[in-house]
Amino acid sequence: MNRVKTHVDGFDECMEGGIPEGHMILVCGSAGTMKSTLAFSVLYKEVVNNNSRGLYITLEQSSVNLLTHMQGMGMDTTIVGDNLRVLDLTQLRKDLMKGDTLFMTDQGMWMDFISRTVELIGKVDGCKLLAVDSLNALYSLVKFNNPRNQLFSFFESFRNLGLTTFFISETSSDSLPCGEFGIEDFMCDGIIRLSMREEGDTFNRYIRCVKMRSARLDTSYFPLLVTECGFKIIRE
């Protein structure tokens, strides 16, 4: 089975070498736990190291701010070119929330638009990796009558494309469920949880693989460090 590495030093060994190709992964945690940075880092390092191709969809922060942040985290985004595209939907999201546009005002069209856009880019560019940042921002634009059915169709559209997909979800605690509707946990193939703990006079970051289908796991929490080379965990 082919696997996509997280490139977090020491962490891939906790899931038999990485994420099974084609899996859908929920990256969850509270604000400030570096969910976006981790997801972008996976795509970036797969592009740089394995000549893969990826798409990062941002509804939270502009592409300019996103790329500036990633540059500051040691990722030279100028070298990846079109192999790692950033689709910036932040302005469209703002317009929709203000009611300044008639485009995609129907409850299901926003998710359908993203699915079709990803499908098109996947066919044209041969995209293999996808990150959606974030589910919370997406949900703010959609009126759900039947969340289970609507989200199932949304997630399955990516599964059918064979993409390894990272859905970012902001949560307020370390307990399950990891998604807003409580159904994302079992719809996704894997869950990576990030957290921060106040220890003494500092806040320390932790990472844990809660779930990964087709892999034997070490589900422990590990201290997560950011180094010049990227992320790494500390194992006893």
C-alpha positions in Angstrom: 0.0 0.0 0.0 1.4 3.4 -1.0 1.5 5.9 1.8 1.8 9.7 2.0 4.2 10.8 4.7 3.3 13.6 7.1 7.1 14.5 7.1 6.8 15.1 10.8 10.0 13.6 12.1 9.2 10.5 14.1 5.4 10.6 13.6 5.0 8.5 10.5 6.4 5.6 12.3 3.3 5.8 14.6 1.1 4.8 11.7 3.2 2.2 9.8 5.0 4.7 7.6 2.4 7.3 6.9 -1.1 8.0 5.6 -2.5 5.4 3.2 -2.9 7.0 -0.3 -6.4 8.2 -1.0 -7.4 8.6 2.6 -9.4 11.5 3.9 -7.9 13.0 7.1 -9.5 15.2 9.6 -6.9 17.6 11.1 -8.5 19.0 14.2 -7.5 21.1 17.2 -8.1 24.4 18.9 -7.0 27.8 17.6 -3.2 28.2 17.4 -2.3 24.5 17.3 -0.8 24.9 13.8 -3.4 22.9 11.9 -3.1 24.9 8.7 0.7 24.9 8.9 0.8 21.1 9.3 -1.6 20.5 6.4 0.3 22.8 4.1 3.6 21.3 5.2 2.5 17.8 4.2 1.5 19.1 0.7 4.6 21.2 0.4 7.1 18.4 1.3 5.3 15.9 -0.9 5.7 18.3 -3.8 9.3 19.1 -3.0 10.5 15.6 -2.1 8.3 13.3 -4.2 7.4 15.5 -7.2 3.7 15.3 -6.3 1.0 17.9 -7.1 -1.3 19.5 -4.6 -4.1 22.0 -4.1 -4.7 24.0 -1.0 -8.1 25.6 -0.7 -8.3 28.5 1.8 -11.5 30.1 3.1 -9.9 31.4 6.2 -7.0 33.6 5.3 -5.9 35.2 2.0 -3.4 33.4 -0.1 -0.9 36.3 0.4 -1.1 35.9 4.2 -1.0 32.1 4.0 2.1 32.0 1.8 3.8 34.7 3.9 3.2 32.6 7.0 4.5 29.5 5.3 7.6 31.3 4.1 8.2 32.4 7.7 7.9 28.7 8.8 10.8 27.8 6.5 8.9 26.7 3.4 10.2 28.3 0.2 6.9 28.4 -1.7 8.6 30.0 -4.7 10.2 26.7 -5.7 7.0 24.7 -6.0 5.4 26.7 -8.8 2.1 25.3 -10.1 2.8 22.0 -8.5 1.2 23.4 -5.3 -1.7 25.6 -6.1 -3.5 27.8 -3.6 -7.1 28.5 -4.3 -8.1 31.6 -2.4 -11.9 31.7 -1.8 -11.8 34.2 1.1 -13.1 37.2 -0.8 -15.9 35.2 -2.3 -16.8 33.9 1.2 -16.9 37.4 2.5 -19.1 38.6 -0.3 -21.5 35.7 0.2 -21.7 36.3 4.0 -22.6 40.0 3.3 -25.1 39.1 0.6 -23.2 41.0 -2.0 -23.4 38.3 -4.7 -26.2 36.1 -6.0 -23.6 33.4 -6.9 -24.1 30.1 -5.1 -26.7 31.3 -2.7 -28.5 28.0 -2.8 -27.6 25.8 0.2 -25.9 23.0 -1.6 -24.2 24.8 -4.4 -21.2 26.0 -2.4 -20.0 22.5 -1.6 -20.8 21.3 -5.1 -18.7 24.2 -6.5 -15.7 23.1 -4.4 -16.1 19.5 -5.5 -16.3 20.3 -9.1 -13.4 22.8 -9.0 -11.2 20.1 -7.3 -12.3 17.6 -9.9 -11.4 19.9 -12.8 -8.0 20.9 -11.3 -7.3 17.2 -10.6 -7.9 16.3 -14.2 -6.0 19.2 -15.6 -3.0 19.2 -13.2 -2.9 15.6 -12.0 -3.5 16.8 -8.5 -3.0 14.0 -5.9 -3.2 16.0 -2.6 -5.8 18.3 -1.3 -6.3 20.5 1.8 -9.6 22.3 2.7 -9.1 25.1 5.2 -11.5 24.9 6.9 -14.6 22.9 7.4 -15.8 25.5 9.9 -15.6 28.3 7.3 -17.4 26.1 4.7 -20.2 25.3 7.1 -20.8 29.0 7.8 -21.9 29.3 4.1 -24.2 26.3 4.0 -27.7 25.7 5.4 -27.9 22.0 6.3 -31.2 20.3 6.2 -29.7 16.8 6.4 -26.0 17.1 7.5 -25.4 13.4 7.3 -26.4 13.0 3.7 -25.0 16.3 2.5 -21.6 15.7 4.1 -21.5 12.1 3.0 -21.9 13.3 -0.7 -19.3 16.0 -0.2 -16.7 13.7 1.3 -17.4 10.9 -1.2 -16.8 13.3 -4.1 -13.1 13.5 -3.0 -12.8 9.8 -2.2 -14.0 9.0 -5.7 -11.3 11.2 -7.2 -8.6 9.2 -5.3 -7.2 12.2 -3.6 -5.4 12.2 -0.3 -7.4 14.9 1.4 -6.9 16.9 4.6 -9.9 18.6 6.1 -9.1 21.2 8.8 -11.5 21.5 11.6 -11.3 23.9 14.6 -12.5 22.4 17.8 -12.7 23.8 21.4 -11.6 20.7 23.3 -9.5 17.6 23.1 -12.5 15.3 23.3 -14.4 13.6 20.5 -16.1 14.4 18.2 -13.7 16.3 16.1 -16.2 17.8 13.7 -19.0 20.3 14.2 -21.8 17.8 13.4 -20.2 14.8 15.2 -20.3 12.7 12.0 -17.1 13.8 10.3 -15.1 11.4 12.6 -16.4 8.3 11.0 -16.8 9.7 7.5 -13.0 10.4 7.4 -10.4 7.6 7.3 -8.1 9.2 9.7 -8.0 11.8 12.5 -4.9 13.8 13.5 -5.4 15.9 16.6 -3.3 18.9 17.6 -3.4 20.4 21.0 -1.8 22.9 23.3 -1.2 22.5 27.1 -0.2 25.0 29.6 2.7 23.6 31.5 4.3 25.9 34.0 4.7 29.3 32.4 4.6 28.0 28.8 2.2 26.4 26.3 3.5 23.3 24.6 2.1 21.7 21.5 1.1 18.0 21.1 0.1 15.8 18.3 -1.8 12.5 18.2 -3.1 10.1 15.6 -6.5 9.2 16.9 -7.6 7.1 14.0 -6.1 5.7 10.7 -7.8 3.0 8.8 -5.5 0.3 7.3 -2.8 1.1 9.8 -1.7 -0.1 13.2 -1.3 2.9 15.4 0.4 4.3 18.4 -2.3 6.7 19.6 -0.2 8.4 22.2 0.1 12.2 22.5 3.6 13.3 21.5 5.2 16.7 22.2 5.4 18.5 18.8 8.3 20.8 18.0 8.9 23.2 15.2 12.5 23.2 13.9 14.4 24.7 11.0 13.7 21.5 9.1 10.0 21.3 10.0 8.0 19.5 12.5 9.3 16.7 14.8 7.9 14.8 17.8 9.7 13.8 20.9 9.4 10.1 21.8 10.6 8.6 25.1 
